[in-house]
């Protein structure tokens, strides 16, 4: 719904221009319909446009104000898995994690080498390393968008399973294009960017959706 709302709002700008140029009421309506129809076939372009149109109005949707990001995460992930599901070898998948999953007082540095983690069980990182070992995917930890893009550039994955908060995940999925990304939101029981959590089962299910394994 948010996706098509974004398309409709975006389509109002060219529709008004068409109305001024043609002075005919049916051409603006045709413009709105055309933008929505094209949006079904060119989802990457229109998803990005819809996001940037909706973002200034995100507070109107209630909740935490992440409706545009949720739109990108949900629709982008669905489109990615529908197109690439079952076709990506595990070793060409990058599991990209935010550093805030690590316990805030942990002294182990995992940003450039996640395997520095001793898997003590105090945070989800150890379980995610176990998952990477079990499935054969690559794993990396990022402190922000710049490092995330660097990991993607250096590791050349065919697909990315990214874990992050809605704010970072929505924008990051758009920035990563054309690399296909499926997003998994973390949970924030004590607030943003501190001791966050993620459902390991959902991450594994997303990985296996890419690889087509059970």
N, C-alpha and C positions, 0 to 999 in steps of 0.2 A: 504493500500500500504506500509506504513512504517513498519507494522508488518512483511509482507513477505520479504521486503527488509532486515530487521534485521535477519530473518531466513536464507536468502540466504547468507548474509555476514558471519553469524555464521557458516553456513555449509561449507564454503570454507576451514576452518581449518581442519576438519576431511577429507574433500575431497582431500586436498593436501597430507595428511598422507596416505590415501588409494592409491593415485597415486604412491607415492614412494614405497609402499609395493607391489603393484600388477603390476605396469608398464603397466596397461591397461587403455585406455582413457575412457571406458564406465563406469567403477566402480566409478570414481569421480562424473560423471554426475548422476549416480544412488544414490550416497550419498546425493547430493544436493536435489534431488527430494524427497528422503526419509525423510530428515529433514523437508522439507516444508509440506509433507503429515502428518507426526507425529505431527507437530505444530498445525494442525487443530484439533487434538483430545486431545492434552496435552497442552492446551493454557496457563495454569498458568506457567508451567515450561518454555516453549519456549517464552512466553511473557517476563518473567524475563530475560532470556538469550538474547533475542533480544534487550531489553532495555540497558543492560550492554555493548553489542557490539556496539550499535548505539550511546550511550552517548558520548564517546570520539570524535565522528565525528559530534556532534549535530550542530556545527556552520556552517557546509556545507549546511544545509537545509534552511538557511535563517531565516527570522522572528526574534524571540527572542531567538532562540536556544533551544526551548523546544519541538522539534519534537519527541524525544523518550518519553517524558512525555505525550504528546498529544496522542501518540500511545497507551500507557498504559491506559490512562483515557477513550479514546473512545472505544477501543476494550474490555478492562476490564469491563467497565460499560455495554456495549451491551451484553457481555457473561453472566454477573451476572443477569441482568434483564430478559434475555431470559431463564435462568435456574430457577430463583427463583421468577419471576414476578407472582403476584397474590397468593403467597403461604405463605407470612410472616405476622403474626399478627402485628398490629401497635405498640402494647406495647413492642414488641421484636425488634423494629427498633431503632437505635440510630442515631439521627441527630447531627453530629459532626461539630462544627464551629471553625474557626480560630479567635483568639482574635482581629485580625486587623480589623474585621468588626465593632468593637466598636469605637465610636468617640474617637480620640486620647486624648482629654482633659477631658474625662468623669471621674468622681471620684468614680463611682460605681464599685465595684470589682465583676466581673462575672465569673472569671476563674473556681472557684470551686462551685459556685452557680449562674447559669445564671438568676435565678429569683430575684436576687438583682437588676436587671435592672428595671427602673421605666417606661419604654416604652414611653419615651418622643418623639420619632419619629425622633430624630436627626441622627440615624444610623439604619441599618436593624435589629439589634438584637431584638427590641421589636416586629417587624412584624414576625420574626422567632419564637419567643416565642408564639405569637398568633397562628401561624401555628402548633406548637407542641401541644398546648392545643386543637386545633380544630381537629387534626388528631389522637391524642393520643400517639404520639411517644415520646421517651425519648430525652433529649437534653443535650449537654455538650459543653464546650468551652475549647480549648487547645491552649497553647502557643507554641507548637512544637511537634515533633514526639514522644518524650518520654512521655509527658502527654497524647497525643492522644492514645498511646498504653495502658497507664494506665487506661484511661476511658473505653476502649474496654474490658480490662481484668476484671475490676470491675463490669461493667454493663452487661456483658455476652449477648450482642445482637446477634440475629440470622442474622442480616444484618445491614449495616451502610450506611447512606447517608452522604457523606463527602463533605464539602465545603472548598476549599483552592485554592491557586495559583497553576499553573501547576507544578512548581518545587516541592512543598511539596506534592501535591496531587498524582502525578505519583509515587513517591517513597513510599508514605504512603500506597497506594493501594497494592503495592507489599509486604510491610512489614506486612500488616494486614492479609494476607493469613494464614489460610484457611477461615477466616471470609469474607463473600462476601461484597464487597463495590461497590457502585455506586457513581461516582464522579460528582460534579458540580463545575465548575471553577468560581472563583470570578472575578470581574473586578477591575482594579487598576487605577482609574482616576487621582490620585495624586502620583502614584508610588507604589513600593512594600511595603507591611507591614504597610500601613498607610491609615486609613479611606477607606478601600476597600468596595466594594458593591457586591451584588449578586441578581440575578433575582429570586424573591420569587416564581413566578409562575413556574419556572423550578424546583425549589426545591420541591414544592408541587407535581408537576407532577411525579417526581422521586419517592417520597414517595408513591404516589398512584399506581405507577407501581409495587411496591413491594407488596402492600396490595391488589391490584385488585379492589379498590373502585373508584368511580367516584365523 
